[in-house]
């Protein structure tokens, strides 16, 4: 009997890839649960000079009832599906490809393949997902729906869909780099400190809290700038400032605290996402090593 080893390996790789894509879809369950908090954070960022969490939630309920907290859910789910279906497999497969090439150059440290994989995927991801993020913010903050968006921006749709591309780019790249670097080194430190490879649920919760907090801290200013850039301008001005100019303007006009408007909601959201991400990435990295 002849066993075709490469064929078996390809089948196992295909099965592993499909499995990781399906697990990526499971993230959408948390998206539905977290969406009201995302709406609340975005509306709070819109009214940052006047609002707080109580007045913002009261205003949303007064204007649209419970449904108001689920505005923008459809583009958010589509965005999450695209991102999560491909991000997990990419973060498993791409580091191995970069590792092979880096080994030939002599320039290498243990987290570099993951960093390069994260940058590569996030740079692709940001151009794909910015239009969905723009629609999500529009639906959350305006009352006219998708038809209203089309009527208002007919003839300039592409430009409008990419409003806020600059801060979205920096938010996405900063977020993925913070997650990869902090997850890699904190997890390694934790295992060395405990003297064992297998981590408990408590260990994962602790690591995810640290990783998620760092992620929220580094991305929150860009998240705020993204929301401000994607809001509808009442004065009709369509000119977009660079991310650096926006950042400096808010520093001059307000203070650092403004850039962290809604941080309570963002921290909770990021920690939950990090918990799922840390556990799934660890599981699939182990499965991938066994497979190869």
Secondary structure, DSSP 8 states (H G I E B T S, - for coil): ----HHHHHHHHHHHHHHHHHHHHHHHHHHHHHHHHHHHHHHHHHHTTTT--HHHHHHHHHHHHGGGGGGTTHHHHHHHHHHHHHHHHHHHHHHHHHHHHHHHHHS---TTHHHHHHHHHHHHHHHHHHHHHHHHHHHHHH-SSHHHHHHHHHTT-HHHHHTTTHHHHHHHHHHHHHHHHHHHHHHHHHHHHHHT-S---HHHHHHHHHHHHHHHHHHHHHHHHHHHHHHS--TT-------HHHHHHHHHHHS-HHHHTTTHHHHHHHHHHHHHHHHHHHHHHHHHHHHH-
